[in-house]
Amino acid sequence: MAKNPRKTGPVAASDAARVLNDPKATDDERAAAASALSQVVGGRQTGSVAASDAGRVLNDPKATDDERAAAASALSQAQFGPGKGKNKKK
């Protein structure tokens, strides 16, 4: 399967940095932000654990816009394919 060529842009990287510096950020929010920041240069992809964390952040009604932006950036860089993600056949 081909790699996801996406990388974190400057606005999302700034949002992610704010999340990491926020003492009120949850572990899921920090994990999603860290994943997004690790992909600023490119060549890295969001792993399944970080993607799951990002999904929880996006579903959290208390998440801030910065937290949601960082989570969305991380999730957009996840590689999903056969046997991965929600559509996994049992």
Secondary structure, DSSP 8 states (H G I E B T S, - for coil): ---------HHHHHHHHHHHT-TT--HHHHHHHHHHHHTSSSS--B-HHHHHHHHHHHH-TT--HHHHHHHHHHHHTB---TT-STT---
